[in-house]
């Protein structure tokens, strides 16, 4: 029976093996990939990382070919809002640039830092096994040019396949198995210091073997983070690597704050109404609250759209949605919240009955809560970022929302003593809740080295200043019941620093 006839008996599931015992670090695969796929300068679908281990004169240089891991359970596809990242029936994780909105969620989700935004067309891109070559019977460009046959592809479902036999019968490794993505890129003979992105020390200067190290604050470089050590016991030094851009910047940090501002304004006002401290027919309830909340939502929407690399395709969230993505769910939730606010604003004009008003209020409260907390589920879907896999993030976002809402509405409620008093106590309680959650986050046992490294960046590294300023200002916010609304406003402003440090620190740990 021929090889082709044998192959037809099995479902095709592509896998790749990289034999690091054969890799000579020639970078032919990187060059071939760029040529074949027209990859621009400054970005890479694949590259060769180099780490030197040991102490002179007993030193060895180890290589690792880094690229997409073709996960069986790809987090990039799950979080992609339009299906631009998708998994083919043959197991290849491919991409469709025509529907990519450039949200960079796939980059935030990939545990292997394999995805980038193409600077020419502003769409997400990565290694896709040279699928266009496979479809016409050719091997990927990197496989074809490798001089030592260190890169192999095959069908994992075919027991007679050469690559399938290697995976089944010889020791192989995968990167970050704890993420449970079940990678289909296997490394044979890879040194642990090359697989772990924080195992090796960075060079002391500003250069690798033959290139400068990008020290820009918007990129991440591999290597140990401060005194955060890996489990690797061998002395290791990174001698060549490629930096990666941080996907989500200040706009995303700002969006979490403005969203809390909008949702909190509605929640504390409804709380004042329910408690009897504010009349439902007052101008503050009927007009001021929905207008303040709508302004907050409008700014939130602007920040979200402005952060896209393809902002004109924003509508694809609704016309081509992948409902598994929390970006899509969040889009619908924010829309529901906005619609509920508009209806609440129009109720007095329609002379709505008390029953209808209360019904709309219940919907508005539910939509505001969901809008406040859904970001926790979105960040949890970004599986690459260990700091964001945080079980207390949901209540934390709700507490922050109440703090921001109290600060936003307290100047408006200034002349309504019962409502103002309630907001001052709610805001102070929210400050206390925020501080308690921060204490829990800092005192809990770090589940992974990546989590520990991200916490170090937030509390001791480059984001320590805004973090600690936010903590001090939150302490000041506790005095609101005694001193009035000013401490609350100060604490709310400080919350910007916490959100920025939390979100940026979560992205500051190298993944590749």
C-alpha positions in Angstrom: 0.0 0.0 0.0 1.4 3.4 -1.0 2.0 6.3 1.4 -0.8 8.2 -0.2 -3.2 5.4 0.2 -2.2 5.0 3.9 -2.7 8.7 4.4 -6.2 8.7 3.1 -7.2 6.2 5.9 -6.7 8.9 8.5 -8.2 12.3 9.2 -5.5 14.9 8.4 -4.3 16.9 11.5 -1.1 18.7 10.8 1.7 18.9 13.4 5.2 20.2 13.4 8.3 18.9 15.1 11.4 21.1 15.5 14.5 19.1 16.3 16.7 21.5 18.2 19.5 18.9 18.3 19.9 19.5 14.5 19.3 23.3 14.4 22.4 25.2 13.6 21.0 28.7 14.1 21.4 29.7 10.4 18.1 31.7 10.3 17.3 30.2 6.9 13.7 29.5 8.1 13.2 33.1 9.1 14.5 34.4 5.8 12.4 32.0 3.7 9.3 32.8 5.7 9.7 36.5 5.1 10.3 36.0 1.4 7.5 33.5 0.9 4.9 35.4 2.9 6.1 39.0 2.2 6.5 39.7 5.9 7.5 43.3 6.5 10.5 44.5 8.4 10.1 44.9 12.2 7.8 41.8 12.5 8.3 38.1 12.2 6.2 35.0 11.7 9.2 32.9 12.9 12.7 33.6 14.3 15.5 31.8 16.0 16.2 32.5 19.6 19.7 31.9 21.0 20.6 31.2 24.7 24.1 30.4 26.0 24.2 28.1 29.0 27.0 27.2 31.4 30.0 29.1 32.8 33.1 29.7 30.8 34.8 27.7 29.5 32.0 25.1 29.7 29.5 27.0 27.6 27.0 25.9 25.0 24.8 27.9 22.6 21.2 26.6 22.4 18.7 27.5 19.7 15.0 27.6 19.6 12.8 28.2 16.6 9.9 30.3 17.7 6.5 30.6 16.0 2.8 29.8 16.2 2.1 26.6 18.2 -1.0 25.7 16.2 -3.0 24.9 19.4 -5.7 22.3 19.4 -7.6 24.7 21.6 -6.4 28.1 20.3 -7.2 31.0 22.7 -6.6 33.5 19.8 -9.6 32.0 17.9 -11.8 32.0 21.0 -11.3 35.7 21.8 -11.3 37.0 18.2 -14.6 38.9 17.8 -15.1 38.3 14.1 -13.6 34.9 13.4 -10.6 36.5 11.6 -8.5 33.9 13.6 -10.0 30.5 13.1 -9.1 26.8 13.1 -9.3 24.8 9.9 -10.5 21.2 9.8 -6.9 20.0 9.4 -5.9 21.7 12.7 -4.1 24.7 11.2 -4.9 28.0 13.0 -5.3 30.4 10.1 -6.4 34.0 9.7 -8.7 36.0 7.4 -7.4 39.5 7.0 -10.5 40.8 5.3 -12.6 40.7 8.5 -9.8 41.5 11.0 -10.7 44.7 13.0 -7.2 45.0 14.5 -8.4 44.8 18.1 -5.2 43.0 19.1 -7.2 40.6 21.4 -5.6 37.6 19.7 -2.1 39.0 20.7 -3.2 39.4 24.3 -4.5 35.9 24.3 -1.6 34.0 22.7 0.6 32.4 25.3 3.4 32.2 22.8 3.6 35.8 21.4 3.3 34.4 17.9 0.8 37.0 16.5 1.6 40.5 15.3 -0.2 43.4 13.5 1.2 43.8 10.0 2.4 47.4 9.7 1.4 47.5 6.0 -2.2 46.4 6.2 -2.9 46.8 9.9 -4.3 43.3 10.3 -3.3 40.4 12.6 -0.9 37.8 11.1 1.2 34.8 12.1 2.6 31.5 10.9 -0.1 29.5 9.3 1.9 26.5 8.1 2.2 28.1 4.7 -1.3 26.7 4.1 -1.3 28.0 0.5 1.7 25.8 -0.2 0.2 22.7 1.5 -2.9 23.0 -0.6 -0.9 22.5 -3.8 1.2 19.7 -2.4 4.3 21.7 -1.3 5.9 21.8 2.1 6.1 25.1 4.1 9.0 27.4 3.0 10.8 26.9 6.3 10.8 23.1 5.9 12.0 23.3 2.4 15.1 25.5 3.1 16.2 24.0 6.4 19.7 22.5 5.6 19.7 20.0 8.5 16.0 18.8 8.3 15.4 20.2 11.7 11.9 21.3 10.8 9.4 18.5 10.0 5.6 18.4 9.4 3.3 15.5 9.4 -0.1 14.0 10.2 -0.5 13.1 13.9 -3.4 10.8 13.1 -1.3 8.6 10.8 0.8 6.1 13.0 3.1 5.4 10.0 3.9 9.1 9.5 7.6 9.9 10.3 6.7 12.9 12.5 3.9 11.0 14.2 6.5 8.4 15.2 8.9 11.0 16.5 6.2 12.5 18.8 5.0 9.0 19.9 8.3 7.4 20.5 10.9 10.0 21.5 10.9 12.7 24.3 9.4 16.0 23.0 8.4 19.2 24.8 5.9 21.9 24.2 5.9 25.5 25.4 3.7 26.5 28.4 1.7 23.2 28.8 0.0 24.7 31.8 -2.1 26.9 29.5 -3.9 23.7 28.3 -3.9 24.9 24.7 -2.5 21.5 23.6 0.1 22.9 21.1 0.8 21.0 17.9 4.3 22.3 17.7 6.7 19.9 19.4 10.3 20.5 20.3 12.8 17.7 20.4 16.0 18.2 22.4 15.2 21.8 23.3 17.0 23.2 26.3 14.7 24.4 29.1 16.2 27.9 29.1 15.0 28.4 25.5 11.4 27.2 26.2 11.0 29.4 29.3 10.9 33.1 28.3 12.1 34.3 31.7 14.7 31.6 32.3 17.8 33.4 30.8 19.4 36.6 31.9 19.3 39.5 29.5 22.6 40.9 28.2 24.2 43.5 30.4 24.5 46.1 27.6 22.2 47.2 24.8 23.1 44.7 22.1 22.6 41.1 21.3 25.2 39.2 19.2 24.5 41.3 16.1 21.6 43.6 16.8 20.5 46.3 19.2 18.1 45.5 22.0 14.8 47.4 21.7 14.5 49.2 25.0 11.3 51.1 24.1 8.7 51.0 26.8 6.1 49.8 24.3 7.8 46.5 23.7 8.7 43.4 25.8 12.0 41.7 25.8 12.6 38.1 26.9 14.7 37.3 29.9 14.6 37.3 33.7 12.5 40.0 35.3 14.4 41.6 38.2 14.9 38.9 40.9 12.2 36.6 39.5 13.9 33.3 38.9 12.8 30.4 36.7 12.9 26.7 37.6 15.9 26.3 35.3 19.0 25.6 37.4 21.6 26.2 34.7 23.3 29.6 34.3 21.7 31.0 31.1 22.2 34.2 29.1 20.0 35.4 26.3 22.2 36.3 23.3 19.6 36.8 20.5 15.9 37.4 20.6 13.2 39.5 19.1 11.1 42.0 21.1 7.3 42.0 21.0 4.9 44.9 21.1 2.6 45.4 24.1 -0.9 45.1 22.4 -3.1 47.2 24.7 -2.0 50.6 25.7 -3.4 53.6 27.6 -6.7 53.6 25.6 -7.6 50.2 27.1 -6.6 51.4 30.6 -8.7 54.5 30.0 -11.7 52.5 28.8 -11.9 50.5 32.0 -12.0 53.8 34.0 -14.6 55.6 31.8 -16.8 52.5 31.7 -16.7 52.4 35.5 -17.6 56.1 35.6 -20.6 55.5 33.4 -22.0 52.4 35.1 -21.3 53.6 38.6 -23.2 56.9 37.9 -26.3 54.8 37.1 -25.9 52.4 39.9 -25.4 54.9 42.8 -28.3 57.0 41.5 -30.6 54.0 41.4 -29.4 53.0 44.9 -30.3 56.5 46.1 -33.8 56.2 44.6 -34.4 52.7 46.0 -33.3 53.7 49.4 -35.7 56.7 49.4 -32.9 59.3 49.6 -33.7 60.6 46.1 -37.0 61.0 44.3 -37.3 59.1 41.1 -38.9 62.2 39.5 -36.1 64.5 40.4 -34.1 66.2 37.7 -31.0 64.5 39.1 -32.5 61.1 38.6 -34.4 61.8 35.4 -31.8 63.9 33.5 -28.5 64.3 35.2 -27.8 60.6 35.8 -28.5 59.3 32.3 -26.7 62.2 30.7 -23.6 61.7 32.8 -23.7 57.9 32.2 -24.2 58.3 28.4 -21.2 60.7 28.2 -19.1 58.1 30.0 -20.3 55.4 27.6 -19.7 57.6 24.6 -16.1 58.2 25.7 -15.7 54.5 26.4 -16.9 53.7 22.9 -14.5 56.2 21.4 -11.5 54.8 23.2 -12.4 51.3 22.1 -12.8 52.2 18.5 -9.7 54.5 18.5 -7.6 51.6 19.8 -8.5 49.4 16.8 -6.0 49.1 13.9 -9.0 48.9 11.6 -11.5 51.3 13.2 -13.7 51.4 10.1 -14.5 47.7 10.6 -15.8 48.2 14.1 -19.3 47.4 12.8 -18.1 43.8 12.2 -18.6 43.3 15.9 -22.3 43.2 15.3 -22.5 42.1 11.6 -19.9 39.3 11.8 -19.9 38.4 15.5 -18.3 35.3 17.0 -20.4 35.0 20.1 -17.7 33.1 22.0 -15.6 36.2 22.3 -16.2 38.5 25.2 -15.4 41.4 23.0 -18.6 40.7 21.2 -20.5 40.0 24.3 -19.2 43.2 25.8 -20.3 45.2 22.7 -23.8 43.9 23.0 -23.9 44.5 26.8 -22.7 48.1 26.4 -25.3 48.7 23.7 -28.0 47.4 26.0 -26.8 49.7 28.7 -26.8 52.6 26.4 -30.3 51.8 25.2 -31.6 51.5 28.7 -30.1 54.9 29.6 -31.8 56.5 26.6 -35.1 54.9 27.5 -34.7 56.1 31.1 -34.0 59.6 29.8 -37.2 59.5 27.7 -39.5 58.1 30.4 -40.6 61.6 31.7 -41.5 62.7 28.2 -43.6 59.6 27.7 -45.3 60.2 31.1 -44.5 56.6 31.9 -46.3 54.9 34.8 -44.5 54.0 38.1 -44.5 50.3 37.1 -42.8 51.0 33.8 -40.3 53.3 35.4 -39.3 50.6 37.9 -39.1 47.9 35.2 -36.7 50.1 33.2 -34.8 50.8 36.3 -34.3 47.1 36.9 -33.1 46.5 33.4 -30.8 49.5 33.6 -29.3 48.3 36.9 -28.7 44.8 35.5 -27.1 46.2 32.3 -24.9 48.6 34.3 -23.6 45.8 36.5 -22.9 43.6 33.5 -21.2 46.5 31.7 -19.0 47.1 34.8 -17.8 43.5 35.2 -17.7 42.0 31.7 -14.1 43.2 31.3 -13.0 40.6 33.9 -14.2 37.8 31.6 -12.6 39.4 28.6 -9.3 39.6 30.4 -9.7 36.1 31.6 -10.1 35.1 28.0 -6.6 36.6 27.4 -5.1 33.3 28.6 -1.5 34.5 28.0 -1.6 37.1 30.8 -1.4 35.3 34.2 -2.1 38.4 36.3 -5.5 38.8 34.6 -6.6 35.2 35.5 -7.8 36.7 38.7 -10.8 35.3 40.6 -11.4 38.6 42.5 -11.5 40.8 39.4 -15.3 40.6 39.0 -16.1 42.1 42.4 -13.2 44.5 42.1 -14.6 46.0 38.9 -18.0 46.4 40.6 -16.4 48.1 43.6 -14.4 50.4 41.3 -17.6 51.3 39.5 -19.4 52.3 42.7 -16.4 54.4 43.7 -16.3 56.2 40.3 -20.0 56.7 40.3 -20.1 58.2 43.7 -17.3 60.6 42.8 -19.1 61.5 39.5 -22.5 62.1 41.1 -21.6 63.6 44.4 -21.1 67.2 43.0 -24.5 66.9 41.3 -26.2 65.7 44.5 -24.5 68.4 46.6 -27.7 70.2 47.3 -29.7 67.0 48.2 -28.3 66.2 51.7 -29.8 62.6 52.1 -28.6 61.5 48.7 -25.2 63.2 49.1 -24.6 61.5 52.4 -25.5 58.1 51.0 -23.0 58.6 48.1 -20.2 59.7 50.5 -20.7 56.5 52.5 -21.0 54.3 49.4 -17.9 55.9 47.9 -15.9 55.4 51.1 -17.0 51.8 51.3 -16.0 51.3 47.7 -12.5 52.8 48.6 -12.3 50.3 51.4 -13.4 47.4 49.2 -10.8 48.5 46.6 -8.0 48.5 49.1 -9.0 45.1 50.5 -9.0 43.6 47.1 -5.6 45.1 46.3 -4.4 43.7 49.6 -5.7 40.2 48.7 -4.1 40.4 45.2 -0.7 41.3 46.7 -0.7 38.9 49.7 -2.0 35.8 47.9 0.4 33.1 46.9 1.6 33.7 43.3 0.4 30.7 41.3 3.0 31.1 38.6 6.4 32.8 38.0 4.6 34.9 35.3 2.1 36.1 37.8 4.8 36.9 40.3 6.8 38.8 37.6 3.7 40.9 36.6 3.0 41.7 40.3 6.7 42.9 40.6 6.2 45.2 37.6 3.1 46.6 39.2 4.4 47.2 42.7 8.2 47.6 42.3 8.9 48.0 38.6 8.1 50.6 36.0 4.5 50.9 37.0 5.0 51.1 40.8 4.6 54.9 41.0 1.0 55.1 39.6 0.1 52.0 41.5 1.2 53.4 44.9 -0.2 56.8 44.3 -3.6 55.2 43.6 -3.4 53.3 46.8 -2.6 56.5 48.8 -5.4 58.4 47.1 -7.8 55.5 47.9 -6.9 55.8 51.5 -7.7 59.5 51.4 -11.1 58.5 49.9 -12.0 56.8 53.2 -12.4 60.2 54.8 -15.3 61.2 52.5 -18.1 60.9 55.1 -16.2 63.4 57.3 -14.7 65.7 54.7 -17.1 65.6 51.8 -16.9 64.8 48.2 -13.4 66.1 47.5 -11.6 63.0 48.9 -13.9 60.8 46.7 -13.0 62.7 43.6 -9.3 62.5 44.5 -9.6 58.7 45.0 -11.5 58.3 41.7 -8.7 60.2 39.8 -6.1 57.9 41.5 -8.0 54.9 40.2 -6.7 55.8 36.7 -3.2 55.0 37.9 -4.2 51.6 39.3 -6.0 50.6 36.1 -3.0 51.6 34.0 -0.5 49.8 36.2 -2.6 46.7 36.4 -3.3 46.4 32.7 0.2 47.3 31.6 2.0 45.1 34.2 -0.1 42.1 33.0 1.4 42.6 29.6 5.0 43.3 30.6 6.1 39.7 31.2 7.8 38.1 28.1 5.9 35.1 26.5 8.4 34.0 23.9 
